[in-house]
């Protein structure tokens, strides 16, 4: 019997790599998607040797229409159907919207909003037809605050996940929004964000985030917020006066070392 196949975007490091390793341990073959061919191949070799799974490498820049299209075509391949889709690829912009490059803002929306939307739209018909599948969209607790385009994009991911979770509630297709807080990955380093002042108790590990999300998805939940500290923070962000939440968003932007 063939193994179920999981497709993970942004699978070279961080949360994406932790999802890939977790699913390989659980017996899934993998399709790993990212821009860096060398690192994809390194991870593919490691997971093949460690877990005895097949790993397909798919190089794609999800800010490019033609690259998204190639991933869509893989998701629509009925001969080797995708059972699990992890929309994880993403990046942040250090600068304020007032001084950022519009090309960077558009690329962020393409990667964080357009690509996940298109990939879900490509795979959901086959998942629904066979009444089986899991989609996890890596959102953020930033989606409940007001901190630039990144927060706005993550808010979209959370809301569309909740909507699809409700629409598919009578089926065996599961859709989850994963909303972690600060997680030790390459994300902040790549974005040149200053995080040295953040206390240790706020940091999560990517392994913990992936494990919590997978358990929540299997339990049929709509949203997963790893870490008790972030469960409290997310409640404050959702139910506190919006004027307070807006100030929180500005303070977090300043903590990241945002240029103003």
Secondary structure, DSSP 8 states (H G I E B T S, - for coil): ----EEEEESTTSHHHHHHHHHHHHTT-EEEEEES-HHHHHHHHHHHHHHH---EEEEE--TTSHHHHHHHHHHHT-GGG--SEEEE-------S-TTTS-HHHHHHHHIIIIIHHHHHHHHHHHHHHHHT-EEEEEE--GGGGS--HHHHHHHHHHHHHHHHHHHHTTTSSEEEEEE---SEESSHHHHTT---TTS-GGG-EEHHHHHHHHHHHHHTT-SEE--SHHHHHHHHHHHHS-HHHHHHHHHHHHHHTT---
